Amino acid sequence: LIAGSLDALIVPLPTGLPGCEEVELARDAFVLVAPARSALGRLPEPIDPDTLEGHEILLLEDPHCLRRHALEVCAAARAVPHATLHATSLGTIVQLVRRGFGATLLPEIAIPVELSGVSEVSLKRFRDPAPGRTLGLVWRKGSPHADGLRELASILMRYCPAGAS
């Protein structure tokens, strides 16, 4: 984006990118994915974030931005990032959960792709206000496309994914 190869990005906010404009599009709530037979997997919904206290949570490796957001949730809930296991993709982390290595936080927007056809896991939604992240459209300040990108942002806000607010 900064180099000009791309005109805009849809990414979690804030980006911290210098010289860029950001428009919030939607809130993407996190859900807990746990082995179905585990204590967390058997809890009734909705759950409170404090339910995670003391539990190890599987996270993506650095520098994935989702790791930073999940670490914020873990800190607030007094959950423990898994000390030895990390993954490079959401698909891998879901398979670790499926195999019983722990639980993870998954963005709601990823559910249709990452949990499609996956058995032996339990998805638990959090009580409102659910922990999550904000997704936004970002472009360079002074872009000749700025007006069109603002219009695109308003269109995208009308069609944000189910569960995002």
DSSP file with accessible surface (Angstrom, degrees, kcal/mol):
  #  RESIDUE AA STRUCTURE BP1 BP2  ACC     N-H-->O    O-->H-N    N-H-->O    O-->H-N    TCO  KAPPA ALPHA  PHI   PSI    X-CA   Y-CA   Z-CA
    1    1 A L    >         0   0   26      0, 0.0     3,-0.9     0, 0.0   139,-0.1   0.000 360.0 360.0 360.0 -50.1    0.0    0.0    0.0
    2    2 A I  T 3   +     0   0   94      1,-0.3   137,-0.0     2,-0.1     5,-0.0   0.896 360.0  50.9 -63.0 -39.0    2.7    2.5    1.0
    3    3 A A  T 3  S-     0   0   95      1,-0.1    -1,-0.3     0, 0.0     0, 0.0   0.630 116.5-114.6 -75.0 -12.9    4.8    1.7   -2.1
    4    4 A G  S <  S+     0   0   36     -3,-0.9    -2,-0.1     2,-0.2    -1,-0.1   0.495  84.3 118.6  94.2   2.9    1.7    2.2   -4.3
    5    5 A S  S    S+     0   0  108      1,-0.1     2,-0.4     2,-0.0    -3,-0.1   0.804  80.3  37.6 -70.3 -29.3    1.4   -1.4   -5.6
    6    6 A L        -     0   0   91      1,-0.1    -2,-0.2    -5,-0.0     3,-0.1  -0.938  66.6-153.4-121.4 147.2   -2.1   -1.6   -4.0
    7    7 A D  S    S-     0   0   77     -2,-0.4   133,-0.5     1,-0.3     2,-0.3   0.779  77.0  -3.8 -86.6 -31.1   -4.7    1.2   -3.8
    8    8 A A  E     -A  139   0A  29    131,-0.1     2,-0.3     2,-0.0    -1,-0.3  -0.986  57.6-150.3-158.2 161.4   -6.5   -0.1   -0.6
    9    9 A L  E     -A  138   0A  50    129,-2.1   129,-2.6    -2,-0.3     2,-0.6  -0.985  13.3-143.1-135.0 147.3   -6.5   -2.8    1.9
   10   10 A I  E     +A  137   0A 102     -2,-0.3   127,-0.2   127,-0.2   125,-0.0  -0.971  49.2 141.9-106.7 115.1   -9.2   -4.4    4.1
   11   11 A V  E     -A  136   0A  37    125,-2.2   125,-2.8    -2,-0.6     2,-0.1  -0.940  56.8 -78.7-147.0 163.9   -7.4   -5.1    7.4
   12   12 A P  E     -A  135   0A  21      0, 0.0   123,-0.3     0, 0.0    53,-0.0  -0.452  68.0 -89.4 -66.1 143.2   -7.9   -5.1   11.2
   13   13 A L  E    S+A  134   0A  16    121,-3.1   121,-0.6    -2,-0.1     2,-0.1  -0.743  95.8  41.3-105.7 158.4   -7.6   -1.6   12.6
   14   14 A P        +     0   0   88      0, 0.0    -1,-0.1     0, 0.0   120,-0.0   0.593  59.0 176.1 -78.9 152.8   -5.7    0.3   13.7
   15   15 A T        -     0   0   41      2,-0.1    -2,-0.1    -2,-0.1   123,-0.0   0.776  28.2-143.2 -90.2 -32.0   -2.9   -0.3   11.3
   16   16 A G        +     0   0   71      1,-0.3    -3,-0.0     4,-0.1    -1,-0.0   0.608  44.9 153.5  75.6   9.9   -0.4    2.3   12.4
   17   17 A L    >   -     0   0   60      1,-0.1     3,-0.9     2,-0.0    -1,-0.3  -0.607  44.7-123.8 -75.1 126.1    0.5    2.9    8.7
   18   18 A P  T 3  S+     0   0  101      0, 0.0     3,-0.1     0, 0.0    -1,-0.1  -0.386  88.0  16.1 -70.7 144.8    1.8    6.5    8.3
   19   19 A G  T 3  S+     0   0   48      1,-0.2   122,-2.9   121,-0.1     2,-0.3   0.754  99.3 121.9  70.8  25.4    0.1    8.7    5.8
   20   20 A C  E <   -B  140   0A  14     -3,-0.9     2,-0.4   120,-0.3   120,-0.2  -0.892  55.2-137.3-122.3 152.6   -3.0    6.5    5.5
   21   21 A E  E     -B  139   0A  52    118,-3.1   118,-1.9    -2,-0.3     2,-0.4  -0.844  20.0-161.0-101.4 143.7   -6.7    7.0    6.0
   22   22 A E  E     -B  138   0A  71     -2,-0.4     2,-0.4   116,-0.2   116,-0.2  -0.989   7.9-170.0-127.9 135.4   -8.7    4.4    7.8
   23   23 A V  E     -B  137   0A  38    114,-2.4   114,-2.4    -2,-0.4     2,-0.2  -0.993  25.5-126.0-124.2 125.1  -12.5    3.8    7.7
   24   24 A E  E     +B  136   0A 130     -2,-0.4   112,-0.3   112,-0.2     3,-0.1  -0.517  30.6 173.3 -69.0 132.6  -14.1    1.4   10.1
   25   25 A L  E     -     0   0A  23    110,-3.3     2,-0.3     1,-0.4   111,-0.2   0.793  55.1 -22.1-105.2 -47.4  -16.2   -1.2    8.3
   26   26 A A  E     -B  135   0A   9    109,-1.6   109,-3.1   134,-0.0     2,-0.5  -0.993  53.9-109.1-162.5 158.9  -17.4   -3.8   10.8
   27   27 A R  E     -B  134   0A  84    138,-2.2   138,-0.8    -2,-0.3     2,-0.7  -0.846  28.0-156.3 -95.7 131.2  -16.7   -5.4   14.2
   28   28 A D  E     -B  133   0A   2    105,-3.5   105,-2.2    -2,-0.5   136,-0.1  -0.924  13.6-149.1-112.7 102.9  -15.5   -9.0   13.9
   29   29 A A  E     -B  132   0A  14     -2,-0.7    79,-3.3   134,-0.3     2,-0.3  -0.357  10.1-126.0 -71.7 150.9  -16.3  -10.8   17.1
   30   30 A F  E     -C  107   0B   1    101,-3.2    96,-0.6    77,-0.2     2,-0.3  -0.704  20.8-161.8 -91.0 149.8  -14.1  -13.7   18.3
   31   31 A V  E     -CD 106 125B   1     75,-2.4    75,-2.6    -2,-0.3     2,-0.5  -0.906  20.9-117.7-123.3 155.7  -15.5  -17.1   19.2
   32   32 A L  E     -CD 105 124B   0     92,-2.8    92,-3.0    -2,-0.3     2,-0.5  -0.822  23.0-165.1 -92.7 131.3  -13.9  -19.8   21.3
   33   33 A V  E     +CD 104 123B   0     71,-2.8    71,-2.5    -2,-0.5    90,-0.2  -0.986  20.7 162.9-117.0 120.8  -13.1  -23.0   19.5
   34   34 A A  E     - D   0 122B   0     88,-2.3    88,-3.3    -2,-0.5    69,-0.2  -0.916  49.6 -80.1-133.7 157.7  -12.4  -25.9   21.9
   35   35 A P  E >   - D   0 121B  21      0, 0.0     3,-1.8     0, 0.0     6,-0.5  -0.390  46.2-125.2 -56.5 134.6  -12.2  -29.7   21.7
   36   36 A A  T 3  S+     0   0   38     84,-1.9    85,-0.1     1,-0.3    62,-0.0   0.834 107.4  46.0 -56.6 -34.5  -15.9  -30.8   21.9
   37   37 A R  T 3  S+     0   0  223     83,-0.3    -1,-0.3     4,-0.1    84,-0.1   0.449  93.2 101.6 -91.4   1.8  -15.2  -33.1   24.9
   38   38 A S  S <> S-     0   0   35     -3,-1.8     4,-1.3     1,-0.1     5,-0.1  -0.311  87.7-106.0 -80.3 168.2  -13.2  -30.6   26.9
   39   39 A A  T  4 S+     0   0   60      1,-0.2     3,-0.4     2,-0.2     4,-0.4   0.919 123.6  46.5 -59.7 -42.8  -14.5  -28.6   29.8
   40   40 A L  T >4 S+     0   0   11      1,-0.2     3,-1.1     2,-0.2    -1,-0.2   0.896 109.3  55.2 -67.3 -37.9  -14.5  -25.5   27.7
   41   41 A G  T 34 S+     0   0    4     -6,-0.5    -1,-0.2     1,-0.2    -2,-0.2   0.728 106.6  50.9 -68.2 -21.5  -16.2  -27.3   24.8
   42   42 A R  T 3< S+     0   0  167     -4,-1.3    -1,-0.2    -3,-0.4    -2,-0.2   0.453  83.0 116.8 -96.1  -0.9  -19.1  -28.5   27.1
   43   43 A L    <   -     0   0   52     -3,-1.1     2,-0.1    -4,-0.4     4,-0.1  -0.377  69.7-113.7 -67.8 144.5  -19.9  -25.0   28.5
   44   44 A P        -     0   0  106      0, 0.0    -1,-0.1     0, 0.0    -2,-0.1  -0.487  50.9 -75.6 -74.2 148.7  -23.4  -23.6   27.7
   45   45 A E  S    S+     0   0   98     -2,-0.1     2,-0.1     2,-0.1    81,-0.1  -0.638 101.6  42.5 -91.1 158.2  -23.5  -20.5   25.5
   46   46 A P  S    S-     0   0   57      0, 0.0     2,-0.3     0, 0.0    80,-0.2   0.635  75.4-165.0 -77.7 158.4  -23.0  -17.6   25.7
   47   47 A I  B     -g  126   0C   6     78,-2.3    80,-3.1    -2,-0.1    -2,-0.1  -0.701  17.1-122.4-105.4 158.7  -19.8  -17.6   27.7
   48   48 A D    >   -     0   0   69     -2,-0.3     3,-2.0    78,-0.2     4,-0.3  -0.761  22.6-122.3 -92.4 147.1  -18.0  -14.8   29.5
   49   49 A P  G >  S+     0   0   38      0, 0.0     3,-2.2     0, 0.0     4,-0.2   0.864 111.3  67.9 -55.8 -32.7  -14.4  -14.0   28.6
   50   50 A D  G >  S+     0   0   93      1,-0.3     3,-1.9     2,-0.2    -3,-0.0   0.714  80.6  78.1 -62.0 -17.5  -13.5  -14.6   32.2
   51   51 A T  G <  S+     0   0   46     -3,-2.0    -1,-0.3     1,-0.3     4,-0.1   0.780  85.5  62.5 -59.6 -25.0  -14.3  -18.3   31.6
   52   52 A L  G X  S+     0   0    0     -3,-2.2     3,-2.5    -4,-0.3    28,-0.3   0.575  72.6 132.3 -78.6  -8.5  -10.9  -18.5   29.9
   53   53 A E  T <  S+     0   0   99     -3,-1.9    26,-0.3     1,-0.3    25,-0.2  -0.172  80.9   2.2 -52.5 126.9   -9.0  -17.6   33.1
   54   54 A G  T 3  S+     0   0   57     24,-2.7    -1,-0.3     1,-0.3     2,-0.3   0.275 101.9 122.6  81.9 -11.4   -6.1  -20.0   33.6
   55   55 A H    <   -     0   0   72     -3,-2.5    25,-2.9    -4,-0.1     2,-0.4  -0.621  65.2-119.2 -84.9 143.5   -6.8  -21.9   30.3
   56   56 A E  E     -e   80   0B  88     -2,-0.3    47,-1.0    23,-0.2     2,-0.5  -0.662  28.0-157.8 -80.1 133.8   -4.0  -22.2   27.7
   57   57 A I  E     -ef  81 103B   0     23,-2.7    25,-2.8    -2,-0.4     2,-0.3  -0.952  13.1-130.3-117.3 128.3   -5.0  -20.7   24.4
   58   58 A L  E     - f   0 104B   0     45,-3.6    47,-0.6    -2,-0.5     2,-0.3  -0.598  33.1-173.7 -75.4 134.8   -3.4  -21.6   21.1
   59   59 A L  E     -e   86   0B   4     26,-0.6    28,-1.3    -2,-0.3     2,-0.1  -0.867  26.5-103.5-128.1 161.6   -2.3  -18.6   19.1
   60   60 A L  E     -e   87   0B   5     -2,-0.3    28,-0.2    26,-0.2     2,-0.1  -0.408  48.0 -98.2 -75.0 160.5   -0.8  -17.8   15.7
   61   61 A E    >   -     0   0   90     26,-2.6     3,-1.7     1,-0.1     6,-0.2  -0.352  56.5 -62.1 -74.3 159.0    2.9  -17.1   15.4
   62   62 A D  T 3  S+     0   0  118      1,-0.3    -1,-0.1     5,-0.1     3,-0.1  -0.472 114.3  33.7 -65.3 146.8    4.3  -13.5   15.2
   63   63 A P  T 3  S+     0   0  127      0, 0.0    -1,-0.3     0, 0.0     5,-0.1  -0.844  83.4 116.4-100.4  22.7    3.9  -11.3   13.2
   64   64 A H    X>  -     0   0   78     -3,-1.7     3,-1.0     1,-0.2     4,-0.9  -0.299  61.0-140.2 -56.2 129.2    0.3  -12.3   12.4
   65   65 A C  H 3> S+     0   0   48      1,-0.3     4,-1.7     2,-0.2     3,-0.2   0.803  99.3  65.5 -64.7 -27.6   -1.9   -9.4   13.5
   66   66 A L  H 3> S+     0   0    6      1,-0.2     4,-2.7     2,-0.2    -1,-0.3   0.851  94.2  61.0 -63.8 -30.1   -4.6  -11.8   14.9
   67   67 A R  H <> S+     0   0   35     -3,-1.0     4,-2.7    -6,-0.2    -1,-0.2   0.934 102.5  50.5 -60.1 -45.7   -2.0  -12.9   17.5
   68   68 A R  H  X S+     0   0  105     -4,-0.9     4,-1.7     1,-0.2    -1,-0.2   0.934 112.3  46.2 -60.0 -44.6   -1.9   -9.3   18.9
   69   69 A H  H  X S+     0   0    8     -4,-1.7     4,-1.7     1,-0.2    -1,-0.2   0.911 113.5  48.6 -65.8 -41.5   -5.7   -9.1   19.1
   70   70 A A  H  X S+     0   0    4     -4,-2.7     4,-2.7     1,-0.2    -1,-0.2   0.891 107.7  55.2 -66.5 -36.9   -5.9  -12.6   20.7
   71   71 A L  H  X S+     0   0   60     -4,-2.7     4,-2.7    -5,-0.2    -1,-0.2   0.881 104.7  54.2 -63.0 -36.2   -3.2  -11.7   23.2
   72   72 A E  H  X S+     0   0  108     -4,-1.7     4,-2.2     2,-0.2    -1,-0.2   0.918 110.4  46.0 -62.6 -42.7   -5.2   -8.7   24.3
   73   73 A V  H  X S+     0   0   15     -4,-1.7     4,-2.4     2,-0.2     6,-0.2   0.933 112.2  51.1 -64.7 -44.5   -8.2  -10.9   25.0
   74   74 A C  H  X>S+     0   0    2     -4,-2.7     5,-2.5     1,-0.2     4,-0.9   0.920 110.5  48.9 -59.7 -44.2   -6.0  -13.4   26.8
   75   75 A A  H ><5S+     0   0   75     -4,-2.7     3,-0.6     1,-0.2    -1,-0.2   0.933 112.6  47.0 -63.2 -44.8   -4.6  -10.6   29.0
   76   76 A A  H 3<5S+     0   0   73     -4,-2.2    -1,-0.2     1,-0.2    -2,-0.2   0.870 119.4  40.1 -65.5 -35.2   -8.0   -9.2   29.9
   77   77 A A  H 3<5S-     0   0    1     -4,-2.4    -1,-0.2    -5,-0.2    -2,-0.2   0.452 109.1-121.4 -92.6  -2.8   -9.4  -12.7   30.7
   78   78 A R  T <<5 +     0   0  138     -4,-0.9   -24,-2.7    -3,-0.6    -3,-0.2   0.850  59.9 152.4  60.7  36.0   -6.3  -13.9   32.4
   79   79 A A      < -     0   0   10     -5,-2.5    -1,-0.2   -26,-0.3   -23,-0.2  -0.526  43.6-120.9 -86.6 165.4   -5.9  -16.7   30.0
   80   80 A V  E     -e   56   0B  65    -25,-2.9   -23,-2.7   -28,-0.3     2,-0.1  -0.928  14.8-127.7-115.1 120.9   -2.5  -18.2   29.2
   81   81 A P  E     -e   57   0B  47      0, 0.0   -23,-0.2     0, 0.0   -25,-0.1  -0.436  45.4 -95.1 -61.3 136.5   -1.0  -18.2   25.7
   82   82 A H  E     -     0   0B  21    -25,-2.8   -23,-0.1     1,-0.1    20,-0.0  -0.345  34.5-144.3 -56.5 129.8    0.1  -21.8   25.0
   83   83 A A  E    S+     0   0B  77      1,-0.1    -1,-0.1    -3,-0.1     3,-0.1   0.812  85.1  15.8 -71.4 -31.9    3.8  -21.9   25.9
   84   84 A T  E    S+     0   0B 114      1,-0.1     2,-0.5     2,-0.0    -1,-0.1   0.716 107.4  73.7-120.0 -26.6    5.1  -24.3   23.2
   85   85 A L  E     +     0   0B  48     16,-0.1   -26,-0.6   -25,-0.0     2,-0.3  -0.822  47.7 154.2-100.9 131.2    2.5  -24.7   20.4
   86   86 A H  E     -e   59   0B  66     -2,-0.5     2,-0.3   -28,-0.1   -26,-0.2  -0.926  23.7-147.4-139.9 164.3    1.9  -22.0   17.8
   87   87 A A  E     -e   60   0B   3    -28,-1.3   -26,-2.6    -2,-0.3     3,-0.1  -0.927  17.2-143.0-134.7 160.5    0.6  -22.1   14.2
   88   88 A T  S    S+     0   0  101     -2,-0.3     2,-0.3   -28,-0.2   -28,-0.1   0.524  86.5  31.6 -97.9  -8.4    1.2  -20.2   11.0
   89   89 A S  S  > S-     0   0   46      1,-0.1     4,-2.1     0, 0.0     5,-0.1  -0.983  74.7-120.9-146.0 157.9   -2.4  -20.5    9.8
   90   90 A L  H  > S+     0   0   27     -2,-0.3     4,-2.5     1,-0.2     5,-0.2   0.877 113.3  58.6 -64.9 -36.3   -5.9  -20.6   11.2
   91   91 A G  H  > S+     0   0   24      1,-0.2     4,-1.8     2,-0.2    -1,-0.2   0.921 107.4  46.1 -60.1 -41.5   -6.5  -24.0    9.5
   92   92 A T  H  > S+     0   0   66      2,-0.2     4,-2.1     1,-0.2    -1,-0.2   0.922 111.3  51.4 -67.1 -41.7   -3.5  -25.5   11.3
   93   93 A I  H  X S+     0   0    1     -4,-2.1     4,-2.1     1,-0.2    -2,-0.2   0.903 108.2  52.1 -65.9 -36.8   -4.6  -24.0   14.7
   94   94 A V  H  X S+     0   0    0     -4,-2.5     4,-2.8     1,-0.2    -1,-0.2   0.906 108.6  51.3 -65.0 -38.5   -8.1  -25.5   14.2
   95   95 A Q  H  X S+     0   0   77     -4,-1.8     4,-1.9     2,-0.2    -1,-0.2   0.875 107.1  53.3 -67.3 -34.5   -6.6  -28.9   13.5
   96   96 A L  H  <>S+     0   0   32     -4,-2.1     5,-2.5     2,-0.2     6,-0.3   0.917 110.9  46.9 -63.2 -41.7   -4.6  -28.6   16.7
   97   97 A V  H ><5S+     0   0    0     -4,-2.1     3,-2.2     1,-0.2     5,-0.3   0.947 109.7  53.6 -62.7 -47.0   -7.8  -27.9   18.6
   98   98 A R  H 3<5S+     0   0   59     -4,-2.8    -1,-0.2     1,-0.3    -2,-0.2   0.860 106.7  52.4 -56.6 -35.9   -9.5  -30.8   16.8
   99   99 A R  T 3<5S-     0   0  173     -4,-1.9    -1,-0.3    -5,-0.2    -2,-0.2   0.442 122.8-106.4 -83.7   0.8   -6.6  -33.1   18.0
  100  100 A G  T < 5S+     0   0   50     -3,-2.2    -3,-0.2     2,-0.2    -2,-0.1   0.631  79.8 130.1  89.1  16.6   -7.1  -31.9   21.6
  101  101 A F  S   <S-     0   0  111     -5,-2.5     2,-0.3     1,-0.2    -4,-0.2   0.522  77.0 -72.1 -82.6  -4.6   -4.1  -29.7   22.0
  102  102 A G        -     0   0   19     -5,-0.3     2,-0.2    -6,-0.3    -2,-0.2  -0.921  54.9 -66.8 146.7-169.6   -6.1  -26.8   23.4
  103  103 A A  E     - f   0  57B   4    -47,-1.0   -45,-3.6    -2,-0.3     2,-0.3  -0.717  39.2-166.3-114.2 164.6   -8.6  -24.1   22.6
  104  104 A T  E     -Cf  33  58B   4    -71,-2.5   -71,-2.8    -2,-0.2     2,-0.5  -0.940  24.1-113.9-145.1 167.8   -8.2  -21.0   20.4
  105  105 A L  E     -C   32   0B   4    -47,-0.6   -73,-0.2    -2,-0.3   -35,-0.1  -0.923  33.2-171.4-104.1 130.2   -9.9  -17.7   19.5
  106  106 A L  E     -C   31   0B   0    -75,-2.6   -75,-2.4    -2,-0.5     2,-0.2  -0.971  26.4-116.1-124.4 134.4  -11.2  -17.5   16.0
  107  107 A P  E >   -C   30   0B   1      0, 0.0     3,-1.9     0, 0.0     4,-0.5  -0.489  25.1-127.2 -67.0 138.8  -12.6  -14.4   14.2
  108  108 A E  G >  S+     0   0   28    -79,-3.3     3,-1.5     1,-0.3   -78,-0.1   0.852 107.8  63.9 -56.8 -33.8  -16.3  -14.9   13.4
  109  109 A I  G 3  S+     0   0   74      1,-0.3    -1,-0.3   -80,-0.2     4,-0.3   0.763 100.8  53.4 -63.1 -21.5  -15.6  -14.0    9.8
  110  110 A A  G <> S+     0   0   12     -3,-1.9     4,-2.9     1,-0.2     3,-0.5   0.577  82.2  92.4 -90.3  -8.7  -13.3  -17.1    9.5
  111  111 A I  H <> S+     0   0   29     -3,-1.5     4,-2.3    -4,-0.5     5,-0.4   0.911  80.9  52.7 -56.5 -50.7  -15.9  -19.6   10.7
  112  112 A P  H  4 S+     0   0   95      0, 0.0     4,-0.3     0, 0.0    -1,-0.2   0.867 120.5  33.3 -58.1 -33.9  -17.4  -20.6    7.3
  113  113 A V  H  4 S+     0   0  111     -3,-0.5     3,-0.3    -4,-0.3    -2,-0.2   0.932 123.4  40.6 -85.2 -49.6  -14.0  -21.4    5.9
  114  114 A E  H  < S+     0   0   50     -4,-2.9    -3,-0.2     1,-0.2    -1,-0.1   0.756 122.5  37.1 -78.7 -25.0  -12.0  -22.7    8.9
  115  115 A L  S >< S+     0   0   25     -4,-2.3     3,-1.9    -5,-0.4     2,-0.3   0.447  80.4 125.6-107.3   1.4  -14.8  -24.8   10.5
  116  116 A S  T 3  S-     0   0   92     -5,-0.4     3,-0.1    -3,-0.3    -3,-0.0  -0.414  91.7  -4.9 -62.7 120.0  -16.5  -26.2    7.4
  117  117 A G  T 3  S+     0   0   84     -2,-0.3     2,-0.5     1,-0.2    -1,-0.3   0.549  98.8 136.0  75.0   5.8  -16.5  -30.0    7.7
  118  118 A V    <   -     0   0   32     -3,-1.9     3,-0.3     2,-0.0    -1,-0.2  -0.774  31.7-174.2 -90.6 124.3  -14.5  -29.9   10.9
  119  119 A S        +     0   0   64     -2,-0.5     3,-0.1     1,-0.2   -83,-0.0  -0.576  56.5  46.9-107.1 174.7  -15.8  -32.3   13.6
  120  120 A E  S    S+     0   0  112      1,-0.2   -84,-1.9    -2,-0.2     2,-0.3   0.625  90.5 101.4  69.8  14.1  -14.8  -32.9   17.2
  121  121 A V  E     -D   35   0B  28    -86,-0.3     2,-0.4    -3,-0.3    -1,-0.2  -0.927  59.3-145.2-123.9 157.3  -14.7  -29.2   18.0
  122  122 A S  E     -D   34   0B  21    -88,-3.3   -88,-2.3    -2,-0.3     2,-0.5  -0.975   7.5-148.6-122.3 131.6  -17.2  -26.9   19.8
  123  123 A L  E     -D   33   0B  37     -2,-0.4     2,-0.5   -90,-0.2   -90,-0.2  -0.892  15.6-171.1-100.8 126.7  -17.8  -23.3   18.9
  124  124 A K  E     -D   32   0B  23    -92,-3.0   -92,-2.8    -2,-0.5     2,-0.3  -0.976  10.6-148.3-123.1 122.9  -18.7  -21.0   21.8
  125  125 A R  E     -D   31   0B 102     -2,-0.5   -78,-2.3   -94,-0.2     2,-0.2  -0.635  20.7-121.8 -85.9 149.4  -19.9  -17.5   21.3
  126  126 A F  B     -g   47   0C   9    -96,-0.6     4,-0.2    -2,-0.3   -78,-0.2  -0.578  27.7-100.8 -89.0 152.1  -19.2  -14.8   23.9
  127  127 A R        -     0   0  116    -80,-3.1    -1,-0.1    -2,-0.2   -80,-0.0  -0.391  67.5 -58.0 -63.7 144.3  -21.7  -12.8   25.8
  128  128 A D  S    S+     0   0  145      1,-0.2    -1,-0.1     2,-0.1     2,-0.0  -0.465 127.2  46.3 -69.2 140.5  -22.1   -9.2   24.4
  129  129 A P  S    S-     0   0  125      0, 0.0    -1,-0.2     0, 0.0    -2,-0.1   0.327  90.5-164.9 -79.8 120.4  -20.0   -7.2   24.2
  130  130 A A        -     0   0   16     -4,-0.2    -2,-0.1     1,-0.1   -99,-0.1  -0.416  25.2-106.2 -71.2 144.5  -18.0  -10.0   22.7
  131  131 A P        +     0   0   22      0, 0.0  -101,-3.2     0, 0.0     2,-0.3  -0.370  65.1 118.5 -64.0 152.4  -14.2   -9.6   22.4
  132  132 A G  E     - B   0  29A  13   -103,-0.3     2,-0.3   -63,-0.1  -103,-0.2  -0.938  52.4 -90.1-179.9-155.8  -13.1   -9.0   18.9
  133  133 A R  E     - B   0  28A  29   -105,-2.2  -105,-3.5    -2,-0.3     2,-0.5  -0.926  28.0-114.8-142.1 164.3  -11.5   -6.7   16.4
  134  134 A T  E     -AB  13  27A  30   -121,-0.6  -121,-3.1    -2,-0.3     2,-0.4  -0.888  24.2-152.2-106.1 130.4  -12.5   -3.9   14.1
  135  135 A L  E     +AB  12  26A  18   -109,-3.1  -110,-3.3    -2,-0.5  -109,-1.6  -0.811  23.0 171.5-100.1 143.8  -12.0   -4.3   10.3
  136  136 A G  E     -AB  11  24A   0   -125,-2.8  -125,-2.2    -2,-0.4     2,-0.5  -0.945  36.1-112.3-148.0 167.4  -11.5   -1.4    8.1
  137  137 A L  E     -AB  10  23A   4   -114,-2.4  -114,-2.4    -2,-0.3     2,-0.4  -0.892  36.1-169.3-101.5 131.8  -10.6   -0.1    4.7
  138  138 A V  E     +AB   9  22A   0   -129,-2.6  -129,-2.1    -2,-0.5     2,-0.3  -0.972  12.5 160.8-128.3 138.3   -7.3    1.7    4.4
  139  139 A W  E     -AB   8  21A   0   -118,-1.9  -118,-3.1    -2,-0.4     2,-0.2  -0.954  44.8 -82.1-148.3 165.9   -5.7    3.8    1.6
  140  140 A R  E >   - B   0  20A  58   -133,-0.5     3,-1.7    -2,-0.3  -120,-0.3  -0.469  49.1-109.4 -70.5 136.9   -3.0    6.4    1.1
  141  141 A K  T 3  S+     0   0  133   -122,-2.9    -1,-0.1     1,-0.3  -121,-0.0  -0.397 106.5  27.0 -61.1 140.9   -3.9   10.0    2.0
  142  142 A G  T 3  S+     0   0   74      1,-0.3    -1,-0.3    -3,-0.1    -2,-0.1   0.524  84.2 157.9  82.0   5.9   -4.1   12.1   -1.1
  143  143 A S    X   -     0   0   10     -3,-1.7     3,-1.8     1,-0.2    -1,-0.3  -0.369  47.7-134.6 -62.6 138.0   -5.0    9.1   -3.2
  144  144 A P  T 3  S+     0   0  119      0, 0.0     3,-0.2     0, 0.0     4,-0.2   0.682 108.1  56.3 -66.3 -12.2   -6.9   10.1   -6.4
  145  145 A H  T 3> S+     0   0   92      1,-0.2     4,-2.7     2,-0.1     5,-0.2   0.320  73.2 109.6 -97.7   6.3   -9.3    7.2   -5.6
  146  146 A A  H <> S+     0   0   11     -3,-1.8     4,-2.4     1,-0.2     5,-0.2   0.885  77.8  48.0 -55.4 -45.7  -10.2    8.6   -2.1
  147  147 A D  H  > S+     0   0  130     -3,-0.2     4,-1.9    -4,-0.2    -1,-0.2   0.934 114.5  46.2 -62.6 -44.1  -13.7    9.6   -3.0
  148  148 A G  H  > S+     0   0   47      1,-0.2     4,-2.6    -4,-0.2    -1,-0.2   0.877 111.5  52.1 -65.6 -35.6  -14.4    6.2   -4.7
  149  149 A L  H  X S+     0   0   17     -4,-2.7     4,-2.6     2,-0.2    -1,-0.2   0.877 107.2  52.2 -70.7 -35.4  -12.9    4.4   -1.7
  150  150 A R  H  X S+     0   0  102     -4,-2.4     4,-2.0    -5,-0.2    -1,-0.2   0.909 111.3  47.8 -63.6 -40.1  -15.1    6.3    0.7
  151  151 A E  H  X S+     0   0  107     -4,-1.9     4,-2.1     2,-0.2    -2,-0.2   0.918 110.4  51.5 -65.7 -42.6  -18.1    5.2   -1.4
  152  152 A L  H  X S+     0   0   73     -4,-2.6     4,-3.0     1,-0.2    -2,-0.2   0.925 107.7  53.5 -59.0 -43.0  -16.8    1.6   -1.4
  153  153 A A  H  X S+     0   0    1     -4,-2.6     4,-2.3     1,-0.2    -1,-0.2   0.918 107.6  50.1 -59.6 -42.3  -16.5    1.7    2.4
  154  154 A S  H  X S+     0   0   39     -4,-2.0     4,-1.0     1,-0.2    -1,-0.2   0.892 112.2  47.6 -66.7 -34.5  -20.1    2.8    2.7
  155  155 A I  H >X S+     0   0   63     -4,-2.1     4,-0.9     1,-0.2     3,-0.6   0.941 111.0  50.8 -68.5 -45.6  -21.2    0.0    0.4
  156  156 A L  H >< S+     0   0   52     -4,-3.0     3,-0.8     1,-0.2    -2,-0.2   0.876 103.8  59.1 -60.9 -36.8  -19.2   -2.6    2.3
  157  157 A M  H >< S+     0   0   81     -4,-2.3     3,-0.9     1,-0.3    -1,-0.2   0.841 102.7  53.5 -62.2 -32.2  -20.7   -1.4    5.6
  158  158 A R  H << S+     0   0  162     -4,-1.0    -1,-0.3    -3,-0.6    -2,-0.2   0.735 115.5  39.7 -72.4 -23.0  -24.1   -2.3    4.3
  159  159 A Y  T << S+     0   0  174     -4,-0.9    -1,-0.2    -3,-0.8    -2,-0.2  -0.002  79.8 148.5-117.2  29.6  -23.0   -5.8    3.5
  160  160 A C    <   -     0   0   45     -3,-0.9     3,-0.1  -135,-0.1    -3,-0.1  -0.258  58.1 -84.9 -64.4 154.6  -20.8   -6.6    6.4
  161  161 A P    >   -     0   0   51      0, 0.0     3,-2.2     0, 0.0    -1,-0.1  -0.162  51.4 -88.1 -63.1 152.4  -20.7  -10.3    7.4
  162  162 A A  T 3  S+     0   0   97      1,-0.3     3,-0.1    -3,-0.1    -3,-0.0  -0.310 117.3  28.3 -56.2 137.0  -23.4  -11.8    9.7
  163  163 A G  T 3  S+     0   0   46      1,-0.4  -134,-0.3    -3,-0.1     2,-0.3   0.150  97.3 106.4  93.6 -21.2  -22.3  -11.4   13.3
  164  164 A A    <         0   0   17     -3,-2.2    -1,-0.4  -136,-0.1  -136,-0.2  -0.664 360.0 360.0 -87.3 147.1  -20.3   -8.3   12.6
  165  165 A S              0   0  116   -138,-0.8  -138,-2.2    -2,-0.3  -140,-0.0  -0.880 360.0 360.0-132.0 360.0  -21.8   -5.1   13.8
